[in-house]
Structures are given as structure tokens and as C-alpha cells.
């Protein structure tokens, strides 16, 4: 337990330091979401500390994901009028993105010749971690593997998202928020708040809707594309 607590403190410390570096440089490749896991994994490999020992303390960070997600309700309340005005566009965009995410995951899994377990673990990759793990478990996936896919999706979405938005000249805050929140869940939402408060708020609601829509459409889409 003591080792787990020390590793928890180490993780938080590495994150805070890397965040300061990111703020000063504004370069995505030094994002704490990339640097922190790389340094922690390297440390565990070098020292030979097991994942179970690390997770004795790290599990508390995982537990904080759920209240952190609920905290997004604050900016939603502040921008309620804007959300109400564009509700139809946001819902349509998120639903389309959710369906595309599930279908593309299935085709990617088939292209890579992944097993059924890995396929169902990959499908909820665009949903925020705690909900994605629950969806994965309900459809026969492996939640821990799903968490890895979710993290990779979030990192790639955050790295590539701003460039894609610039490439297609998407400067509307609603469209940006929907894109980042739907494609890259909480990580994309974090990036969206860097662009503007409204973009981050839209991304927050997009992230939540993505979880709901994915939960609703996944069983049906899997039945169509996997059988």
C-alpha cells in the first residue's frame, strides 16, 4: 500500500511538471497525456514494479474519472442557451460521429484480423474511459484493453484534431466542439477548452452524448457487421 501511495504521488508529480512544460511550449508532443504514461511505464519497466503494485495507488485516479466527468455540467449550465439553440445540429453531428466510430472500429478490426474479444474491446474507443469500459464489458470485450484503446484514440484525436480542423477550415465553435468531443472524448474536450470556453462546452456535451448514443447503437451495429 505504501508503494502504491508513493507511485500515486510520483504520477501526479510527473503530470504537473509535464503540464507546466506543455503550457510553456504549447507543443502537443510534450502533452502530459503523452509524457506522463511514457515516463511512468518506463519507470515501472526499469524498476520491475508490477502493474498491480502501481494500481494499488493508481486506482484512485481512475475513481476520480467519474466525478471529473460530472464536473463538465458546470460549463454546460453556463452556456445552456447556446446549447438549446443548436441542440438539433449537435445531436445530429454526434449521432453520425458515434455510428461512424463504431463501424470504422469494426472494419479496422476485420482488416487487422483481430479476435472477437479484441474487436468488441476496440468498438467503444471514442467514449470516455469509465463508460467505455462498461460498454466493453456488456458486449463481451475486455475492459482493460478497451481503456488502452480509449487512451490511444484520445491522444491521436488531440494530436491530429486541430490540424484537421485547420485543413478543412472549420472555425465554427459548435462544429469544433462536436468534432473534438465526439472523436476524442475527455482528451479532446481538454483541447477544446484551450480553443475557447464555448468550444469546450460543446465538446463536453458531445462527449456525453457520444457515450449515450454509442451505448444505444453498438449492439445493433455489431449484430449487423459481425454476423
C-alpha positions as CSV (number, residue, x, y, z in Angstrom):
1,X,0.0,0.0,0.0
2,X,2.9,2.4,0.8
3,X,4.5,1.7,-2.5
4,X,1.1,2.3,-4.3
5,X,0.8,5.6,-2.5
6,X,4.3,6.7,-3.4
7,X,3.7,5.8,-7.0
8,X,0.4,7.8,-6.9
9,X,2.4,10.8,-5.7
10,X,5.0,10.2,-8.4
11,X,2.3,10.0,-11.1
12,X,0.7,13.3,-10.0
13,X,4.1,15.0,-9.8
14,X,5.2,13.9,-13.2
15,X,1.8,15.1,-14.6
16,X,2.1,18.5,-13.0
17,X,5.7,19.0,-14.2
18,X,4.9,17.9,-17.8
19,X,1.8,20.1,-17.8
20,X,4.0,23.1,-17.0
21,X,6.3,22.2,-19.8
22,X,3.3,21.9,-22.2
23,X,1.9,25.3,-21.1
24,X,5.3,26.9,-21.8
25,X,5.9,25.2,-25.1
26,X,2.4,24.6,-26.5
27,X,3.7,21.6,-28.4
28,X,1.4,18.6,-28.4
29,X,4.2,16.1,-28.3
30,X,5.0,17.2,-24.8
31,X,1.4,17.0,-23.7
32,X,1.2,15.5,-20.1
33,X,-1.2,12.9,-21.6
34,X,1.7,11.6,-23.7
35,X,4.7,12.3,-21.4
36,X,3.2,11.0,-18.1
37,X,2.3,7.5,-19.2
38,X,5.6,7.1,-21.1
39,X,7.7,8.1,-18.1
40,X,5.6,6.0,-15.7
41,X,5.7,2.9,-17.9
42,X,9.4,3.3,-18.4
43,X,9.9,3.7,-14.6
44,X,7.9,0.5,-13.9
45,X,9.8,-1.5,-16.5
46,X,13.2,-0.3,-15.2
47,X,12.4,-0.9,-11.6
48,X,10.5,-4.1,-12.1
49,X,7.5,-2.9,-10.2
50,X,4.3,-4.8,-11.2
51,X,1.2,-3.1,-12.5
52,X,-0.8,-4.5,-9.6
53,X,1.5,-2.7,-7.1
54,X,1.2,0.5,-9.1
55,X,-2.5,0.2,-9.4
56,X,-2.9,0.0,-5.6
57,X,-2.4,3.7,-5.6
58,X,-3.3,4.5,-9.3
59,X,-6.8,3.2,-8.9
60,X,-7.7,6.3,-7.0
61,X,-7.0,8.4,-10.2
62,X,-9.3,6.0,-12.1
63,X,-12.0,6.5,-9.5
64,X,-11.8,10.3,-10.0
65,X,-12.7,10.0,-13.7
66,X,-16.4,9.7,-12.9
67,X,-16.8,12.8,-10.7
68,X,-14.5,14.7,-13.2
69,X,-16.9,13.8,-16.0
70,X,-19.8,15.0,-13.9
71,X,-18.0,18.3,-13.3
72,X,-18.4,19.2,-17.0
73,X,-22.0,20.1,-16.0
74,X,-20.8,23.5,-14.8
75,X,-19.8,24.9,-18.2
76,X,-22.9,23.3,-19.7
77,X,-25.1,25.2,-17.3
78,X,-23.3,28.5,-18.2
79,X,-23.9,28.0,-21.9
80,X,-27.3,26.5,-21.8
81,X,-29.0,29.0,-24.1
82,X,-26.4,28.3,-26.9
83,X,-26.8,24.5,-26.4
84,X,-30.6,24.8,-26.6
85,X,-30.3,26.9,-29.8
86,X,-28.1,24.4,-31.6
87,X,-29.4,21.2,-30.0
88,X,-30.5,19.6,-33.2
89,X,-27.2,20.2,-35.0
90,X,-25.2,19.0,-32.1
91,X,-27.3,15.8,-31.7
92,X,-27.2,15.0,-35.4
93,X,-23.4,15.5,-35.6
94,X,-22.7,13.4,-32.5
95,X,-25.0,10.6,-33.6
96,X,-23.3,10.5,-37.0
97,X,-19.9,10.5,-35.4
98,X,-20.9,7.8,-33.0
99,X,-22.1,5.5,-35.7
100,X,-19.0,6.1,-37.8
101,X,-16.7,5.4,-34.9
102,X,-18.4,2.1,-34.2
103,X,-18.5,1.0,-37.8
104,X,-14.9,2.1,-38.6
105,X,-13.7,0.2,-35.5
106,X,-15.4,-3.0,-36.7
107,X,-13.8,-2.6,-40.2
108,X,-10.4,-1.8,-38.7
109,X,-10.6,-4.9,-36.5
110,X,-11.5,-7.0,-39.5
111,X,-8.7,-5.5,-41.6
112,X,-6.2,-6.3,-38.8
113,X,-7.8,-9.8,-38.3
114,X,-8.4,-9.2,-34.6
115,X,-10.2,-11.7,-32.5
116,X,-13.8,-11.2,-31.4
117,X,-12.6,-10.2,-27.9
118,X,-10.3,-7.5,-29.3
119,X,-12.9,-6.3,-31.8
120,X,-15.5,-5.7,-29.1
121,X,-12.9,-4.1,-26.9
122,X,-12.0,-1.7,-29.7
123,X,-15.5,-0.6,-30.6
124,X,-16.2,1.8,-27.7
125,X,-12.8,3.6,-28.2
126,X,-14.3,7.0,-28.8
127,X,-16.2,7.0,-25.5
128,X,-14.8,8.4,-22.2
129,X,-12.9,5.7,-20.2
130,X,-15.3,4.7,-17.4
131,X,-18.3,4.4,-19.7
132,X,-16.3,2.8,-22.5
133,X,-15.2,0.1,-20.1
134,X,-18.8,-0.6,-19.0
135,X,-19.9,-0.8,-22.7
136,X,-17.0,-3.1,-23.4
137,X,-17.9,-5.5,-20.6
138,X,-21.6,-5.5,-21.7
139,X,-20.8,-6.5,-25.3
140,X,-18.2,-9.2,-24.4
141,X,-15.0,-7.1,-24.6
142,X,-12.1,-6.8,-22.2
143,X,-12.4,-3.5,-20.2
144,X,-8.7,-3.1,-19.5
145,X,-7.9,-3.4,-23.2
146,X,-10.7,-1.0,-24.0
147,X,-9.1,1.5,-21.7
148,X,-5.9,1.3,-23.7
149,X,-7.7,1.9,-27.0
150,X,-9.6,4.8,-25.5
151,X,-6.4,6.5,-24.4
152,X,-4.7,6.0,-27.8
153,X,-7.8,7.4,-29.5
154,X,-7.9,10.4,-27.2
155,X,-4.2,11.1,-27.8
156,X,-4.3,10.7,-31.6
157,X,-7.5,12.8,-31.7
158,X,-5.9,15.6,-29.7
159,X,-2.7,15.5,-31.8
160,X,-4.5,15.3,-35.2
161,X,-7.7,17.1,-34.4
162,X,-6.6,20.8,-34.6
163,X,-4.6,20.1,-37.8
164,X,-7.7,18.5,-39.4
165,X,-9.9,21.4,-38.3
166,X,-7.4,23.9,-39.9
167,X,-7.1,21.8,-43.0
168,X,-10.8,21.9,-43.7
169,X,-11.1,25.5,-42.4
170,X,-13.6,24.6,-39.7
171,X,-13.6,27.7,-37.4
172,X,-17.1,27.5,-36.1
173,X,-17.1,26.8,-32.4
174,X,-20.0,24.5,-32.4
175,X,-18.5,22.3,-35.2
176,X,-15.1,22.3,-33.5
177,X,-16.6,21.2,-30.2
178,X,-18.7,18.5,-31.7
179,X,-15.7,17.2,-33.6
180,X,-13.3,17.0,-30.7
181,X,-15.8,15.8,-28.2
182,X,-17.2,13.0,-30.4
183,X,-13.8,11.8,-31.8
184,X,-11.5,12.2,-28.7
185,X,-13.8,12.2,-25.6
186,X,-12.3,13.8,-22.5
187,X,-8.9,14.4,-24.0
188,X,-10.4,16.2,-27.0
189,X,-12.6,18.2,-24.6
190,X,-9.5,19.3,-22.7
191,X,-8.0,20.5,-26.0
192,X,-11.3,22.2,-27.0
193,X,-11.3,24.3,-23.8
194,X,-7.9,25.6,-24.9
195,X,-9.5,26.9,-28.1
196,X,-12.4,28.6,-26.3
197,X,-14.8,28.2,-23.4
198,X,-17.8,27.6,-25.8
199,X,-15.9,25.1,-27.9
200,X,-15.0,23.2,-24.7
201,X,-18.6,23.3,-23.5
202,X,-19.9,22.0,-26.8
203,X,-17.2,19.3,-26.7
204,X,-18.4,18.3,-23.2
205,X,-22.0,17.7,-24.3
206,X,-20.7,16.0,-27.4
207,X,-18.6,13.6,-25.2
208,X,-21.6,12.8,-23.0
209,X,-24.0,12.3,-26.0
210,X,-21.4,10.1,-27.7
211,X,-21.4,7.8,-24.7
212,X,-25.2,7.6,-24.7
213,X,-25.5,7.1,-28.5
214,X,-22.7,4.5,-28.6
215,X,-24.4,2.6,-25.8
216,X,-27.6,2.6,-27.8
217,X,-26.3,1.8,-31.3
218,X,-23.5,-0.6,-30.6
219,X,-25.4,-3.8,-30.1
220,X,-27.4,-3.3,-33.3
221,X,-24.4,-2.4,-35.4
222,X,-22.4,-5.3,-34.1
223,X,-25.2,-7.6,-34.9
224,X,-25.2,-6.3,-38.5
225,X,-21.5,-6.1,-39.2
226,X,-20.2,-9.1,-37.2
227,X,-22.7,-11.7,-38.2
